[in-house]
Amino acid sequence: MRHCRVCYQVGHNKRTCPRFTERLKERALREIEAEAASGESESTYNRDAYTKRTGLDAATGEKIAGAKRKQKRQCTWCKNRHGQWQEDHGWDHNRRTCQDRKDWHSELVGDVANWRGEFLERMKSHGFGVGTLIKKKSYGYWPDPDTGEDRYQNAERVMIVTKIHWDRVHQHNRSETVVTVQDVGRPTEHNAVRIPKEVEYDGEEENYDRFWDTGYEVLNGSGSQATIPAGWVDGQHATVDEPY
């Protein structure tokens, strides 16, 4: 829990600290008293700071017109996309209400939906999903084929797909490890792998042969897509890093 660095209380910071405001007022009044006693002009540092902070005159407590101006803030999406201090972008809204950002997300949903429709067809045709068995080399303490004793080695293991992170399955996140597999012979062992290349990529895509292989062999084609959340095919549930 964060504390105010002036009074060390919780619930506010230095900018809104009532004790700091009171201190500024006391210092401002001392400046006024010193000036009255000496008859000479004194520093107005604390008076100016108090007025800027509260919009009030320290001596009278009355509001001073234009003394405390509300800071003008720019939408962070527009600032990062169009540049800081651009007069035509981002001064009449914030990031949450930004129409440009909403339009980007709407377009993203449409693009993701189109890609996922074709992806799901490939997934079904190859039978890949939760329950698919794969054979993959994995480092660990596995039984030695000669002695039967465990030793650290890179051995071929049979694993089963237990989870697919559907929100991360889209065209902007390909070749990522979005599949969780469990070792059949040792259920406490888990691993993360990529979706098979022939499922994730359209075989007719340019440079298809240059894409990385997944490094494992699919043993059966009876995986299930039953864990796909509602709306997923329509482009919902897509975790994407925003560009701005």
Secondary structure, 3 states (H helix, E strand, C coil): CCCCCCCCCCCCCHHHCHHHHHHHHHHHHHHHHHHHHHCCCCCCHHHHHHHHHHCECCCCCCECCCCCCCCCCCCHHHHHHHCCCCCCCCCCCCCCCCHHHHHHHHHHHHHHHHHHHHHHHHHHHHCCCECCEEEEEEEEEEECCCCCCEEEEEEEEEEEEEEECHHHCCHHHCCCCCEEEEECCCCCCEEEECCCHHHHCCCCCCCHHHCCCCCEEECCCCCECCCCCCCCCCCCCCCCCCCC
